[in-house]
Amino acid sequence: MKANRRFVFAASLLLLVLCTALSAHAAEEGGAAATETANEIFRWINFAIVAAMLIWVFGKKLPPVFRGNAERISSAISKAAAVKEEADRQVREAESKLARLEQDVAALRATAQQESVAEIERIRALARTEAEKVAAAAQAEIAAAERAASLHLKALAAGLAVDGAEALLAKQLTASAQESLVEAFAANLEGRPN
């Protein structure tokens, strides 16, 4: 602001000096040559006034416009730098993840391998347990079948023994033998006290 005031003051002082010099020069020369010189000086003065006005207007109005443009450009540069920094950070993060990717895949493979080995062992143990249960059930069934067969054989043998004894008794038991048995039984019953 102070520079603008100084400039306006200097331009006004220069204009005043030119006007004074022009008046003095016109008074000395007089005539047509003086009028022509005076016209040319007035043109220069007019030019100086218009130029001073333009400089003053541009000096007054353009600096805020330039400042605003500079601030917008600076803001855009700052935003672009922040966006670039964020993009660089994301790229670094992606590169580090990519670098760790092979390690992560190897770790996942090792974990999967360990889990599959553990699962195989679990299935084998389960199969052994189931086979032992089936073997125990088969042994129990065999034992039960043996007992049933043994009982069946005993019943069959008893039936055959009864049939054999009955046939033998039918052969040996004649009518006279039956009578003597009945008499012996009756005598046995009479000798007993009631």
Phi, psi and omega in degrees: 000316181296325180294321179294318179296318179296319180296316180296319179297318181294320180294320178295317179297318178297318178298318179295319180295319180296318179298316180296316180295323180294317180296317181294321181290321180293324180291327182285316188277313180065162174082195186289322180295325179291321180294319180294318178294320179296320178298318180293321178294319178296325176297317178294322178295315178301315178299316180297321180293312180298316179297318179296320179295316179297316179298318180295316181296312180294323178295329182276317189266324187285323181303317177297323179296314179296319178299316179299315178298317180297319179294318178296317179296316179298318178297317179297320178295318179297316179297317180297321178295319179295317179296318179297319179297317178297317179296319178297320178297317179295322178295316179298318179297315179295320179295320179293322177295319179295320179294324180279349185300316180296321178295317180296318179295318179297318179295319178296319178297316180297318179296316179298319179297314180296318180295321180292321177297316179296320179294319178298315179296320179296317180294319178297316179296319178297318178296319177298316180298315179296320179295320177296319179296316179297318179296318179295319178295320178296317178299317179295320180293320178296317180297318179295320179295321177297315180298316180297318179296320180297315179297319179297317179296319179296317179295319179296316179295320179295318179298317179294321179295318179295315179298317179295318180293321179296316179295318180294318180293321179295326179288315187276338184268100177265178182293320179292324179291327180290320180296316181293328178289319181293320180293321180293326180288317180295320178295324179295324182284327181289328183282357182263137175278142180271000000 
